[in-house]
Amino acid sequence: MDGLELLCGRLLPLWQRHIDAGRVQMEEALTALSTTFSSLSAQMSQALQASGGEAAESVSAVLVRCRGDLKAVITDLRASLQARQSLMDDIGQLSSLAGELQTMADEVGEIAARTNLLALNASIEAARAGEVGRGFA
């Protein structure tokens, strides 16, 4: 179990760093995307106002639909970030459980060592007792 605990101890911080880096990159990309869409929307609105007419209304409808689609993407990305955080929490709990399992395995190893020592002691005493102690060996 030492190997499992060592592996978890090395992997979990690495996973945490990768997930944090991914989260930061996703947040930065989301902010940049949102800023770009806002800028495009403002430019389109200015162009539509300058041109006037019926084309402005259809382009405006497209922009409204795109804005709704962008909000849906943002919502999905936030849900993804929450799912990743939940996964990291679960990994942290598994790490804790691995530590507890290691402790239990160590305790079982100690009991086994004591039992072997008792069995060895009983064999020695049986040998000393000779024929009478043969059953204890």
CNS distance restraints for C-alpha pairs under 8 A (distance, minus, plus):
assign (resid   1 and name CA) (resid   5 and name CA) 6.32 0.50 0.50
assign (resid   1 and name CA) (resid 101 and name CA) 7.88 0.50 0.50
assign (resid   1 and name CA) (resid 102 and name CA) 5.74 0.50 0.50
assign (resid   1 and name CA) (resid 105 and name CA) 7.23 0.50 0.50
assign (resid   2 and name CA) (resid   6 and name CA) 6.04 0.50 0.50
assign (resid   2 and name CA) (resid 102 and name CA) 6.92 0.50 0.50
assign (resid   3 and name CA) (resid   7 and name CA) 5.96 0.50 0.50
assign (resid   4 and name CA) (resid   8 and name CA) 6.09 0.50 0.50
assign (resid   4 and name CA) (resid  98 and name CA) 7.54 0.50 0.50
assign (resid   5 and name CA) (resid   9 and name CA) 5.91 0.50 0.50
assign (resid   5 and name CA) (resid  95 and name CA) 7.75 0.50 0.50
assign (resid   5 and name CA) (resid  98 and name CA) 6.25 0.50 0.50
assign (resid   5 and name CA) (resid  99 and name CA) 6.47 0.50 0.50
assign (resid   5 and name CA) (resid 102 and name CA) 7.16 0.50 0.50
assign (resid   6 and name CA) (resid  10 and name CA) 6.23 0.50 0.50
assign (resid   7 and name CA) (resid  11 and name CA) 5.99 0.50 0.50
assign (resid   8 and name CA) (resid  12 and name CA) 5.68 0.50 0.50
assign (resid   8 and name CA) (resid  95 and name CA) 6.34 0.50 0.50
assign (resid   8 and name CA) (resid  98 and name CA) 7.99 0.50 0.50
assign (resid   9 and name CA) (resid  13 and name CA) 7.15 0.50 0.50
assign (resid   9 and name CA) (resid  95 and name CA) 7.61 0.50 0.50
assign (resid  10 and name CA) (resid  14 and name CA) 6.82 0.50 0.50
assign (resid  11 and name CA) (resid  15 and name CA) 6.06 0.50 0.50
assign (resid  12 and name CA) (resid  16 and name CA) 6.07 0.50 0.50
assign (resid  12 and name CA) (resid  91 and name CA) 7.31 0.50 0.50
assign (resid  12 and name CA) (resid  92 and name CA) 7.59 0.50 0.50
assign (resid  12 and name CA) (resid  95 and name CA) 7.78 0.50 0.50
assign (resid  13 and name CA) (resid  17 and name CA) 6.21 0.50 0.50
assign (resid  14 and name CA) (resid  18 and name CA) 6.29 0.50 0.50
assign (resid  15 and name CA) (resid  19 and name CA) 6.04 0.50 0.50
assign (resid  16 and name CA) (resid  20 and name CA) 5.99 0.50 0.50
assign (resid  16 and name CA) (resid  88 and name CA) 7.01 0.50 0.50
assign (resid  17 and name CA) (resid  21 and name CA) 6.03 0.50 0.50
assign (resid  18 and name CA) (resid  22 and name CA) 6.09 0.50 0.50
assign (resid  19 and name CA) (resid  23 and name CA) 6.04 0.50 0.50
assign (resid  19 and name CA) (resid  84 and name CA) 7.39 0.50 0.50
assign (resid  20 and name CA) (resid  24 and name CA) 6.15 0.50 0.50
assign (resid  21 and name CA) (resid  25 and name CA) 6.11 0.50 0.50
assign (resid  22 and name CA) (resid  26 and name CA) 5.98 0.50 0.50
assign (resid  23 and name CA) (resid  27 and name CA) 6.09 0.50 0.50
assign (resid  23 and name CA) (resid  81 and name CA) 6.65 0.50 0.50
assign (resid  24 and name CA) (resid  28 and name CA) 6.12 0.50 0.50
assign (resid  25 and name CA) (resid  29 and name CA) 6.03 0.50 0.50
assign (resid  26 and name CA) (resid  30 and name CA) 5.94 0.50 0.50
assign (resid  27 and name CA) (resid  31 and name CA) 6.11 0.50 0.50
assign (resid  28 and name CA) (resid  32 and name CA) 6.13 0.50 0.50
assign (resid  29 and name CA) (resid  33 and name CA) 5.94 0.50 0.50
assign (resid  30 and name CA) (resid  34 and name CA) 6.04 0.50 0.50
assign (resid  30 and name CA) (resid  74 and name CA) 7.26 0.50 0.50
assign (resid  31 and name CA) (resid  35 and name CA) 6.10 0.50 0.50
assign (resid  32 and name CA) (resid  36 and name CA) 6.10 0.50 0.50
assign (resid  33 and name CA) (resid  37 and name CA) 6.16 0.50 0.50
assign (resid  34 and name CA) (resid  38 and name CA) 6.13 0.50 0.50
assign (resid  34 and name CA) (resid  70 and name CA) 7.95 0.50 0.50
assign (resid  35 and name CA) (resid  39 and name CA) 6.15 0.50 0.50
assign (resid  36 and name CA) (resid  40 and name CA) 6.13 0.50 0.50
assign (resid  37 and name CA) (resid  41 and name CA) 5.95 0.50 0.50
assign (resid  38 and name CA) (resid  42 and name CA) 6.16 0.50 0.50
assign (resid  39 and name CA) (resid  43 and name CA) 6.19 0.50 0.50
assign (resid  40 and name CA) (resid  44 and name CA) 6.01 0.50 0.50
assign (resid  41 and name CA) (resid  45 and name CA) 6.06 0.50 0.50
assign (resid  41 and name CA) (resid  63 and name CA) 6.87 0.50 0.50
assign (resid  42 and name CA) (resid  46 and name CA) 6.25 0.50 0.50
assign (resid  43 and name CA) (resid  47 and name CA) 6.16 0.50 0.50
assign (resid  44 and name CA) (resid  48 and name CA) 5.96 0.50 0.50
assign (resid  45 and name CA) (resid  49 and name CA) 6.08 0.50 0.50
assign (resid  45 and name CA) (resid  60 and name CA) 7.49 0.50 0.50
assign (resid  46 and name CA) (resid  50 and name CA) 6.14 0.50 0.50
assign (resid  47 and name CA) (resid  51 and name CA) 6.15 0.50 0.50
assign (resid  48 and name CA) (resid  52 and name CA) 5.68 0.50 0.50
assign (resid  48 and name CA) (resid  55 and name CA) 7.86 0.50 0.50
assign (resid  48 and name CA) (resid  56 and name CA) 4.92 0.50 0.50
assign (resid  48 and name CA) (resid  59 and name CA) 7.85 0.50 0.50
assign (resid  48 and name CA) (resid  60 and name CA) 7.95 0.50 0.50
assign (resid  49 and name CA) (resid  56 and name CA) 7.33 0.50 0.50
assign (resid  51 and name CA) (resid  56 and name CA) 7.28 0.50 0.50
assign (resid  52 and name CA) (resid  56 and name CA) 5.88 0.50 0.50
assign (resid  53 and name CA) (resid  57 and name CA) 7.42 0.50 0.50
assign (resid  54 and name CA) (resid  58 and name CA) 6.84 0.50 0.50
assign (resid  55 and name CA) (resid  59 and name CA) 6.21 0.50 0.50
assign (resid  56 and name CA) (resid  60 and name CA) 5.94 0.50 0.50
assign (resid  57 and name CA) (resid  61 and name CA) 6.21 0.50 0.50
assign (resid  58 and name CA) (resid  62 and name CA) 6.33 0.50 0.50
assign (resid  59 and name CA) (resid  63 and name CA) 6.21 0.50 0.50
assign (resid  60 and name CA) (resid  64 and name CA) 6.24 0.50 0.50
assign (resid  61 and name CA) (resid  65 and name CA) 6.24 0.50 0.50
assign (resid  62 and name CA) (resid  66 and name CA) 6.08 0.50 0.50
assign (resid  63 and name CA) (resid  67 and name CA) 6.03 0.50 0.50
assign (resid  64 and name CA) (resid  68 and name CA) 6.40 0.50 0.50
assign (resid  65 and name CA) (resid  69 and name CA) 6.28 0.50 0.50
assign (resid  66 and name CA) (resid  70 and name CA) 6.05 0.50 0.50
assign (resid  67 and name CA) (resid  71 and name CA) 6.26 0.50 0.50
assign (resid  68 and name CA) (resid  72 and name CA) 6.34 0.50 0.50
assign (resid  69 and name CA) (resid  73 and name CA) 6.32 0.50 0.50
assign (resid  70 and name CA) (resid  74 and name CA) 6.17 0.50 0.50
assign (resid  71 and name CA) (resid  75 and name CA) 6.15 0.50 0.50
assign (resid  72 and name CA) (resid  76 and name CA) 6.22 0.50 0.50
assign (resid  73 and name CA) (resid  77 and name CA) 6.15 0.50 0.50
assign (resid  74 and name CA) (resid  78 and name CA) 6.20 0.50 0.50
assign (resid  75 and name CA) (resid  79 and name CA) 6.23 0.50 0.50
assign (resid  76 and name CA) (resid  80 and name CA) 6.16 0.50 0.50
assign (resid  77 and name CA) (resid  81 and name CA) 6.27 0.50 0.50
assign (resid  78 and name CA) (resid  82 and name CA) 6.29 0.50 0.50
assign (resid  79 and name CA) (resid  83 and name CA) 6.16 0.50 0.50
assign (resid  80 and name CA) (resid  84 and name CA) 6.23 0.50 0.50
assign (resid  81 and name CA) (resid  85 and name CA) 6.25 0.50 0.50
assign (resid  82 and name CA) (resid  86 and name CA) 6.17 0.50 0.50
assign (resid  83 and name CA) (resid  87 and name CA) 6.19 0.50 0.50
assign (resid  84 and name CA) (resid  88 and name CA) 6.23 0.50 0.50
assign (resid  85 and name CA) (resid  89 and name CA) 6.22 0.50 0.50
assign (resid  86 and name CA) (resid  90 and name CA) 6.25 0.50 0.50
assign (resid  87 and name CA) (resid  91 and name CA) 6.18 0.50 0.50
assign (resid  88 and name CA) (resid  92 and name CA) 6.15 0.50 0.50
assign (resid  89 and name CA) (resid  93 and name CA) 6.32 0.50 0.50
assign (resid  90 and name CA) (resid  94 and name CA) 6.21 0.50 0.50
assign (resid  91 and name CA) (resid  95 and name CA) 6.17 0.50 0.50
assign (resid  92 and name CA) (resid  96 and name CA) 6.34 0.50 0.50
assign (resid  93 and name CA) (resid  97 and name CA) 6.21 0.50 0.50
assign (resid  94 and name CA) (resid  98 and name CA) 6.03 0.50 0.50
assign (resid  95 and name CA) (resid  99 and name CA) 6.35 0.50 0.50
assign (resid  96 and name CA) (resid 100 and name CA) 6.43 0.50 0.50
assign (resid  97 and name CA) (resid 101 and name CA) 6.12 0.50 0.50
assign (resid  98 and name CA) (resid 102 and name CA) 6.13 0.50 0.50
assign (resid  99 and name CA) (resid 103 and name CA) 6.31 0.50 0.50
assign (resid 100 and name CA) (resid 104 and name CA) 6.28 0.50 0.50
assign (resid 101 and name CA) (resid 105 and name CA) 6.07 0.50 0.50
assign (resid 102 and name CA) (resid 106 and name CA) 6.16 0.50 0.50
assign (resid 103 and name CA) (resid 107 and name CA) 6.31 0.50 0.50
assign (resid 104 and name CA) (resid 108 and name CA) 6.22 0.50 0.50
assign (resid 105 and name CA) (resid 109 and name CA) 6.12 0.50 0.50
assign (resid 106 and name CA) (resid 110 and name CA) 6.26 0.50 0.50
assign (resid 107 and name CA) (resid 111 and name CA) 6.30 0.50 0.50
assign (resid 108 and name CA) (resid 112 and name CA) 6.14 0.50 0.50
assign (resid 109 and name CA) (resid 113 and name CA) 6.15 0.50 0.50
assign (resid 110 and name CA) (resid 114 and name CA) 6.22 0.50 0.50
assign (resid 111 and name CA) (resid 115 and name CA) 6.06 0.50 0.50
assign (resid 112 and name CA) (resid 116 and name CA) 6.11 0.50 0.50
assign (resid 113 and name CA) (resid 117 and name CA) 6.18 0.50 0.50
assign (resid 114 and name CA) (resid 118 and name CA) 6.14 0.50 0.50
assign (resid 115 and name CA) (resid 119 and name CA) 6.16 0.50 0.50
assign (resid 116 and name CA) (resid 120 and name CA) 6.12 0.50 0.50
assign (resid 117 and name CA) (resid 121 and name CA) 6.11 0.50 0.50
assign (resid 118 and name CA) (resid 122 and name CA) 6.09 0.50 0.50
assign (resid 119 and name CA) (resid 123 and name CA) 6.22 0.50 0.50
assign (resid 120 and name CA) (resid 124 and name CA) 6.28 0.50 0.50
assign (resid 121 and name CA) (resid 125 and name CA) 6.23 0.50 0.50
assign (resid 122 and name CA) (resid 126 and name CA) 6.00 0.50 0.50
assign (resid 122 and name CA) (resid 136 and name CA) 6.56 0.50 0.50
assign (resid 122 and name CA) (resid 137 and name CA) 6.53 0.50 0.50
assign (resid 123 and name CA) (resid 127 and name CA) 6.11 0.50 0.50
assign (resid 123 and name CA) (resid 136 and name CA) 6.60 0.50 0.50
assign (resid 123 and name CA) (resid 137 and name CA) 4.46 0.50 0.50
assign (resid 124 and name CA) (resid 128 and name CA) 6.30 0.50 0.50
assign (resid 124 and name CA) (resid 137 and name CA) 7.75 0.50 0.50
assign (resid 125 and name CA) (resid 129 and name CA) 6.20 0.50 0.50
assign (resid 125 and name CA) (resid 133 and name CA) 7.50 0.50 0.50
assign (resid 126 and name CA) (resid 130 and name CA) 6.43 0.50 0.50
assign (resid 126 and name CA) (resid 132 and name CA) 7.82 0.50 0.50
assign (resid 126 and name CA) (resid 133 and name CA) 4.29 0.50 0.50
assign (resid 126 and name CA) (resid 134 and name CA) 5.81 0.50 0.50
assign (resid 126 and name CA) (resid 135 and name CA) 7.57 0.50 0.50
assign (resid 126 and name CA) (resid 136 and name CA) 5.55 0.50 0.50
assign (resid 126 and name CA) (resid 137 and name CA) 5.41 0.50 0.50
assign (resid 127 and name CA) (resid 133 and name CA) 6.61 0.50 0.50
assign (resid 127 and name CA) (resid 134 and name CA) 7.02 0.50 0.50
assign (resid 127 and name CA) (resid 137 and name CA) 7.15 0.50 0.50
assign (resid 128 and name CA) (resid 133 and name CA) 7.55 0.50 0.50
assign (resid 129 and name CA) (resid 133 and name CA) 4.84 0.50 0.50
assign (resid 129 and name CA) (resid 134 and name CA) 7.69 0.50 0.50
assign (resid 130 and name CA) (resid 134 and name CA) 6.48 0.50 0.50
assign (resid 133 and name CA) (resid 137 and name CA) 7.03 0.50 0.50
